[in-house]
């Protein structure tokens, strides 16, 4: 009976996920390379999560989310985070109207489907908290009124890993709110030649709206239905537990390198991202490879490194790699 249900689910998901290829092609017209970034944007969008990007300037981070918003035909706002930014500049404020002799609500740029928080670590903690509350609660309180944010709602925050002077690093509790942390790398030589050619001609392709926000909301509901076996759930829990108590998984060498492991939010995100990844691959069920594929992005920012790890130049990616190799695959 179960196999029949999975067969039906598989067929349904193959029909429902058809737009993923169209959306990828549309984004590929504008963004040269960066397939990893585009794929992770899709995962965040389908899994109803937010994404934190780390990379040097000029790697098409802003272009990626603005292209996605045009292809989805949704509202896009970019907020440049600066040290003098106030929470009201992000969420909105009450403005006094002399004509009506009352206070009126003026909504901030966070009221959009896609919000780019550019250089999030440039703004003080107050502003970061205002944005992160909107991300978590999906609503904003201005004065006495609470306003729901539009659906779908996706925040893509960027931070520059090089220049740390005059920045306010995101506290661990706030970083944990991001489902994925993606490290954006330089393009390949052939891709960079195409980028130069495109800029020299001055002819830039524009994405067409190929999907509606309603399609995304419907797809999110289907993603939740992707079948996840109990063995896969146990596999996810084992991976997260191995970051907390590595010695129980034969990784005694990691005990002194990890100050804290993934929280239950890591398990939830790993499950949701694996389901979204299976959906992108047009499958109605999650396999261990799906979990392994999304593991680095989900866990990268959720593992605390000790001073010893930093002294030995051990990265969270290396720890994740060891964990994935040590945990028994179902």
One Martini backbone bead per residue (centre of mass of N, CA, C, O) as a GRO file, in nm:
protein
  330
    1UNK     BB    1   0.060   0.063  -0.021
    2UNK     BB    2   0.300   0.254   0.017
    3UNK     BB    3   0.417   0.226  -0.276
    4UNK     BB    4   0.169   0.347  -0.412
    5UNK     BB    5   0.183   0.624  -0.276
    6UNK     BB    6   0.467   0.693  -0.381
    7UNK     BB    7   0.397   0.680  -0.677
    8UNK     BB    8   0.187   0.904  -0.673
    9UNK     BB    9   0.371   1.121  -0.550
   10UNK     BB   10   0.585   1.117  -0.770
   11UNK     BB   11   0.399   1.207  -1.003
   12UNK     BB   12   0.307   1.472  -0.873
   13UNK     BB   13   0.592   1.598  -0.836
   14UNK     BB   14   0.672   1.596  -1.136
   15UNK     BB   15   0.453   1.803  -1.209
   16UNK     BB   16   0.500   2.035  -0.990
   17UNK     BB   17   0.832   2.063  -1.062
   18UNK     BB   18   0.851   2.190  -1.353
   19UNK     BB   19   0.927   2.499  -1.280
   20UNK     BB   20   1.224   2.471  -1.190
   21UNK     BB   21   1.359   2.463  -1.472
   22UNK     BB   22   1.247   2.732  -1.574
   23UNK     BB   23   1.369   2.907  -1.346
   24UNK     BB   24   1.666   2.828  -1.397
   25UNK     BB   25   1.681   2.927  -1.692
   26UNK     BB   26   1.606   3.223  -1.635
   27UNK     BB   27   1.851   3.273  -1.442
   28UNK     BB   28   2.075   3.175  -1.649
   29UNK     BB   29   2.052   3.425  -1.843
   30UNK     BB   30   2.188   3.625  -1.619
   31UNK     BB   31   2.349   3.403  -1.462
   32UNK     BB   32   2.679   3.320  -1.444
   33UNK     BB   33   2.668   3.049  -1.306
   34UNK     BB   34   2.608   2.984  -0.978
   35UNK     BB   35   2.442   2.712  -0.921
   36UNK     BB   36   2.459   2.683  -0.612
   37UNK     BB   37   2.307   2.943  -0.545
   38UNK     BB   38   2.044   2.887  -0.700
   39UNK     BB   39   1.972   2.621  -0.557
   40UNK     BB   40   1.959   2.746  -0.265
   41UNK     BB   41   1.735   2.945  -0.325
   42UNK     BB   42   1.525   2.728  -0.391
   43UNK     BB   43   1.529   2.584  -0.120
   44UNK     BB   44   1.446   2.826   0.055
   45UNK     BB   45   1.179   2.883  -0.095
   46UNK     BB   46   1.049   2.587  -0.058
   47UNK     BB   47   1.124   2.574   0.274
   48UNK     BB   48   1.074   2.849   0.417
   49UNK     BB   49   1.351   3.013   0.416
   50UNK     BB   50   1.667   3.149   0.490
   51UNK     BB   51   1.961   3.337   0.358
   52UNK     BB   52   2.320   3.323   0.390
   53UNK     BB   53   2.579   3.523   0.247
   54UNK     BB   54   2.926   3.454   0.159
   55UNK     BB   55   3.121   3.717   0.004
   56UNK     BB   56   3.262   3.888  -0.213
   57UNK     BB   57   3.239   4.136  -0.403
   58UNK     BB   58   3.091   4.066  -0.729
   59UNK     BB   59   2.902   3.766  -0.716
   60UNK     BB   60   2.580   3.805  -0.772
   61UNK     BB   61   2.388   3.837  -0.519
   62UNK     BB   62   2.187   4.059  -0.599
   63UNK     BB   63   2.113   3.950  -0.880
   64UNK     BB   64   1.985   3.682  -0.792
   65UNK     BB   65   1.733   3.797  -0.630
   66UNK     BB   66   1.623   3.990  -0.850
   67UNK     BB   67   1.579   3.768  -1.062
   68UNK     BB   68   1.387   3.591  -0.897
   69UNK     BB   69   1.164   3.808  -0.859
   70UNK     BB   70   1.106   3.838  -1.165
   71UNK     BB   71   1.041   3.533  -1.224
   72UNK     BB   72   0.804   3.544  -0.988
   73UNK     BB   73   0.655   3.816  -0.972
   74UNK     BB   74   0.786   3.993  -0.731
   75UNK     BB   75   0.865   4.170  -0.455
   76UNK     BB   76   1.157   4.392  -0.431
   77UNK     BB   77   1.404   4.459  -0.165
   78UNK     BB   78   1.672   4.680  -0.075
   79UNK     BB   79   1.901   4.677   0.210
   80UNK     BB   80   2.136   4.898   0.331
   81UNK     BB   81   2.362   4.834   0.568
   82UNK     BB   82   2.428   5.062   0.841
   83UNK     BB   83   2.535   5.217   1.132
   84UNK     BB   84   2.273   5.441   1.102
   85UNK     BB   85   2.057   5.243   1.121
   86UNK     BB   86   1.711   5.187   1.177
   87UNK     BB   87   1.439   5.000   1.247
   88UNK     BB   88   1.239   5.193   1.088
   89UNK     BB   89   1.396   5.155   0.808
   90UNK     BB   90   1.276   4.855   0.787
   91UNK     BB   91   0.966   4.830   0.915
   92UNK     BB   92   0.876   5.113   1.017
   93UNK     BB   93   0.633   5.385   1.088
   94UNK     BB   94   0.502   5.670   1.248
   95UNK     BB   95   0.308   5.928   1.093
   96UNK     BB   96   0.221   6.257   1.105
   97UNK     BB   97  -0.097   6.394   1.015
   98UNK     BB   98  -0.215   6.712   0.974
   99UNK     BB   99  -0.474   6.670   0.816
  100UNK     BB  100  -0.588   6.422   1.016
  101UNK     BB  101  -0.464   6.419   1.310
  102UNK     BB  102  -0.280   6.152   1.270
  103UNK     BB  103  -0.142   5.841   1.278
  104UNK     BB  104   0.057   5.683   1.029
  105UNK     BB  105   0.144   5.412   0.846
  106UNK     BB  106   0.484   5.330   0.746
  107UNK     BB  107   0.614   5.109   0.551
  108UNK     BB  108   0.874   4.914   0.504
  109UNK     BB  109   1.100   4.720   0.305
  110UNK     BB  110   1.005   4.437   0.437
  111UNK     BB  111   0.750   4.469   0.243
  112UNK     BB  112   0.825   4.179   0.084
  113UNK     BB  113   0.914   3.889  -0.076
  114UNK     BB  114   1.208   4.010  -0.137
  115UNK     BB  115   1.493   4.044   0.082
  116UNK     BB  116   1.784   4.249   0.086
  117UNK     BB  117   2.052   4.221   0.324
  118UNK     BB  118   2.304   4.427   0.297
  119UNK     BB  119   2.539   4.393   0.506
  120UNK     BB  120   2.430   4.302   0.803
  121UNK     BB  121   2.710   4.358   0.977
  122UNK     BB  122   2.680   4.691   0.969
  123UNK     BB  123   2.458   4.677   1.176
  124UNK     BB  124   2.309   4.704   1.452
  125UNK     BB  125   2.143   4.497   1.670
  126UNK     BB  126   1.862   4.635   1.650
  127UNK     BB  127   1.826   4.588   1.342
  128UNK     BB  128   1.872   4.288   1.332
  129UNK     BB  129   1.632   4.219   1.522
  130UNK     BB  130   1.404   4.335   1.347
  131UNK     BB  131   1.451   4.140   1.110
  132UNK     BB  132   1.450   3.863   1.267
  133UNK     BB  133   1.159   3.889   1.364
  134UNK     BB  134   1.031   3.891   1.084
  135UNK     BB  135   1.141   3.612   1.003
  136UNK     BB  136   1.009   3.444   1.236
  137UNK     BB  137   0.701   3.575   1.254
  138UNK     BB  138   0.591   3.717   0.987
  139UNK     BB  139   0.593   4.001   1.144
  140UNK     BB  140   0.486   4.348   1.227
  141UNK     BB  141   0.532   4.608   1.471
  142UNK     BB  142   0.340   4.919   1.464
  143UNK     BB  143   0.288   5.019   1.744
  144UNK     BB  144  -0.035   4.860   1.786
  145UNK     BB  145   0.024   4.717   1.514
  146UNK     BB  146  -0.014   4.417   1.318
  147UNK     BB  147   0.176   4.287   1.036
  148UNK     BB  148   0.170   4.094   0.773
  149UNK     BB  149   0.365   3.930   0.564
  150UNK     BB  150   0.426   3.841   0.268
  151UNK     BB  151   0.352   3.584   0.032
  152UNK     BB  152   0.631   3.508  -0.012
  153UNK     BB  153   0.917   3.500   0.232
  154UNK     BB  154   1.255   3.629   0.163
  155UNK     BB  155   1.576   3.628   0.312
  156UNK     BB  156   1.880   3.788   0.195
  157UNK     BB  157   2.191   3.777   0.339
  158UNK     BB  158   2.494   3.967   0.356
  159UNK     BB  159   2.859   3.899   0.390
  160UNK     BB  160   3.180   4.016   0.447
  161UNK     BB  161   3.476   3.827   0.521
  162UNK     BB  162   3.705   4.046   0.523
  163UNK     BB  163   3.568   4.309   0.639
  164UNK     BB  164   3.559   4.373   1.006
  165UNK     BB  165   3.554   4.667   1.025
  166UNK     BB  166   3.277   4.810   1.162
  167UNK     BB  167   3.131   4.555   1.274
  168UNK     BB  168   2.837   4.333   1.357
  169UNK     BB  169   2.832   4.044   1.453
  170UNK     BB  170   2.642   3.775   1.447
  171UNK     BB  171   2.478   3.613   1.658
  172UNK     BB  172   2.411   3.286   1.700
  173UNK     BB  173   2.096   3.317   1.738
  174UNK     BB  174   2.068   3.466   1.459
  175UNK     BB  175   2.204   3.274   1.259
  176UNK     BB  176   2.000   3.032   1.322
  177UNK     BB  177   1.760   3.158   1.143
  178UNK     BB  178   1.915   3.047   0.916
  179UNK     BB  179   1.892   2.783   0.714
  180UNK     BB  180   2.124   2.904   0.521
  181UNK     BB  181   2.483   2.887   0.439
  182UNK     BB  182   2.653   3.053   0.174
  183UNK     BB  183   2.945   3.012  -0.014
  184UNK     BB  184   3.076   3.239  -0.240
  185UNK     BB  185   3.242   3.199  -0.536
  186UNK     BB  186   3.431   3.212  -0.789
  187UNK     BB  187   3.447   3.205  -1.107
  188UNK     BB  188   3.521   3.068  -1.381
  189UNK     BB  189   3.700   3.141  -1.655
  190UNK     BB  190   3.472   3.103  -1.868
  191UNK     BB  191   3.260   3.269  -1.711
  192UNK     BB  192   3.423   3.538  -1.704
  193UNK     BB  193   3.426   3.581  -2.008
  194UNK     BB  194   3.118   3.612  -2.035
  195UNK     BB  195   3.093   3.857  -1.847
  196UNK     BB  196   3.267   4.047  -2.014
  197UNK     BB  197   3.107   4.029  -2.280
  198UNK     BB  198   2.838   4.131  -2.166
  199UNK     BB  199   2.958   4.413  -2.071
  200UNK     BB  200   3.075   4.510  -2.345
  201UNK     BB  201   2.796   4.512  -2.504
  202UNK     BB  202   2.546   4.596  -2.298
  203UNK     BB  203   2.379   4.322  -2.311
  204UNK     BB  204   2.105   4.242  -2.100
  205UNK     BB  205   1.928   4.004  -1.983
  206UNK     BB  206   1.580   3.949  -1.917
  207UNK     BB  207   1.360   3.830  -1.706
  208UNK     BB  208   1.082   3.633  -1.701
  209UNK     BB  209   0.770   3.572  -1.590
  210UNK     BB  210   0.707   3.216  -1.488
  211UNK     BB  211   0.610   3.272  -1.190
  212UNK     BB  212   0.405   3.266  -0.912
  213UNK     BB  213   0.349   3.307  -0.581
  214UNK     BB  214   0.129   3.083  -0.576
  215UNK     BB  215   0.311   2.854  -0.681
  216UNK     BB  216   0.500   2.855  -0.436
  217UNK     BB  217   0.291   2.794  -0.216
  218UNK     BB  218   0.203   2.525  -0.341
  219UNK     BB  219   0.485   2.391  -0.343
  220UNK     BB  220   0.529   2.394  -0.034
  221UNK     BB  221   0.300   2.194   0.029
  222UNK     BB  222   0.428   1.961  -0.136
  223UNK     BB  223   0.700   1.940   0.011
  224UNK     BB  224   0.574   1.838   0.282
  225UNK     BB  225   0.481   1.555   0.134
  226UNK     BB  226   0.741   1.445   0.129
  227UNK     BB  227   0.888   1.147   0.180
  228UNK     BB  228   0.997   1.034   0.517
  229UNK     BB  229   1.174   0.818   0.660
  230UNK     BB  230   1.268   0.706   0.966
  231UNK     BB  231   1.567   0.657   0.886
  232UNK     BB  232   1.618   0.950   0.798
  233UNK     BB  233   1.551   1.083   1.065
  234UNK     BB  234   1.777   0.934   1.220
  235UNK     BB  235   2.008   1.044   1.045
  236UNK     BB  236   1.969   1.341   1.119
  237UNK     BB  237   2.001   1.310   1.426
  238UNK     BB  238   2.287   1.188   1.414
  239UNK     BB  239   2.429   1.427   1.285
  240UNK     BB  240   2.358   1.635   1.506
  241UNK     BB  241   2.469   1.469   1.748
  242UNK     BB  242   2.769   1.458   1.638
  243UNK     BB  243   2.804   1.774   1.708
  244UNK     BB  244   2.770   1.728   2.025
  245UNK     BB  245   2.870   1.397   2.046
  246UNK     BB  246   3.136   1.272   1.887
  247UNK     BB  247   3.234   1.026   2.070
  248UNK     BB  248   2.975   0.840   1.996
  249UNK     BB  249   3.103   0.840   1.672
  250UNK     BB  250   3.425   0.818   1.672
  251UNK     BB  251   3.505   1.155   1.739
  252UNK     BB  252   3.727   1.251   1.957
  253UNK     BB  253   3.888   1.479   1.796
  254UNK     BB  254   3.625   1.689   1.814
  255UNK     BB  255   3.564   1.765   2.111
  256UNK     BB  256   3.787   2.018   2.126
  257UNK     BB  257   3.655   2.179   1.858
  258UNK     BB  258   3.365   2.186   1.991
  259UNK     BB  259   3.147   2.404   2.162
  260UNK     BB  260   2.889   2.364   1.965
  261UNK     BB  261   2.603   2.240   1.833
  262UNK     BB  262   2.325   2.157   1.698
  263UNK     BB  263   2.007   2.237   1.697
  264UNK     BB  264   1.680   2.161   1.643
  265UNK     BB  265   1.685   2.359   1.399
  266UNK     BB  266   1.878   2.182   1.235
  267UNK     BB  267   1.689   1.939   1.196
  268UNK     BB  268   1.458   2.091   1.061
  269UNK     BB  269   1.625   2.212   0.824
  270UNK     BB  270   1.732   1.942   0.711
  271UNK     BB  271   1.456   1.828   0.641
  272UNK     BB  272   1.343   2.061   0.461
  273UNK     BB  273   1.585   2.071   0.259
  274UNK     BB  274   1.567   1.772   0.164
  275UNK     BB  275   1.282   1.797   0.046
  276UNK     BB  276   1.348   2.025  -0.156
  277UNK     BB  277   1.569   1.867  -0.307
  278UNK     BB  278   1.386   1.635  -0.402
  279UNK     BB  279   1.195   1.819  -0.562
  280UNK     BB  280   1.411   1.929  -0.760
  281UNK     BB  281   1.468   1.613  -0.842
  282UNK     BB  282   1.178   1.485  -0.880
  283UNK     BB  283   1.096   1.362  -0.587
  284UNK     BB  284   0.882   1.186  -0.333
  285UNK     BB  285   1.161   1.122  -0.183
  286UNK     BB  286   1.404   1.066   0.063
  287UNK     BB  287   1.754   1.052   0.051
  288UNK     BB  288   2.067   1.052   0.182
  289UNK     BB  289   2.184   1.245  -0.042
  290UNK     BB  290   2.010   1.490   0.031
  291UNK     BB  291   2.127   1.536   0.311
  292UNK     BB  292   2.427   1.562   0.224
  293UNK     BB  293   2.388   1.807   0.026
  294UNK     BB  294   2.270   2.014   0.270
  295UNK     BB  295   2.459   2.007   0.519
  296UNK     BB  296   2.667   2.245   0.494
  297UNK     BB  297   2.447   2.480   0.484
  298UNK     BB  298   2.300   2.405   0.758
  299UNK     BB  299   2.574   2.367   0.959
  300UNK     BB  300   2.800   2.584   0.927
  301UNK     BB  301   2.649   2.805   1.146
  302UNK     BB  302   2.599   2.569   1.397
  303UNK     BB  303   2.912   2.551   1.461
  304UNK     BB  304   3.124   2.571   1.726
  305UNK     BB  305   3.444   2.701   1.773
  306UNK     BB  306   3.729   2.666   1.914
  307UNK     BB  307   4.039   2.788   1.976
  308UNK     BB  308   4.177   2.528   1.886
  309UNK     BB  309   4.058   2.521   1.601
  310UNK     BB  310   4.169   2.799   1.513
  311UNK     BB  311   4.469   2.728   1.563
  312UNK     BB  312   4.436   2.470   1.350
  313UNK     BB  313   4.247   2.554   1.105
  314UNK     BB  314   3.955   2.458   1.163
  315UNK     BB  315   3.664   2.388   0.998
  316UNK     BB  316   3.328   2.330   0.970
  317UNK     BB  317   3.354   2.164   0.705
  318UNK     BB  318   3.543   1.945   0.819
  319UNK     BB  319   3.352   1.847   1.039
  320UNK     BB  320   3.115   1.769   0.856
  321UNK     BB  321   3.270   1.563   0.687
  322UNK     BB  322   3.332   1.371   0.926
  323UNK     BB  323   3.041   1.321   1.013
  324UNK     BB  324   2.930   1.203   0.745
  325UNK     BB  325   3.144   0.964   0.743
  326UNK     BB  326   3.060   0.840   1.033
  327UNK     BB  327   2.772   0.819   0.974
  328UNK     BB  328   2.537   0.593   0.927
  329UNK     BB  329   2.391   0.475   0.646
  330UNK     BB  330   2.063   0.358   0.567
   0.00000   0.00000   0.00000
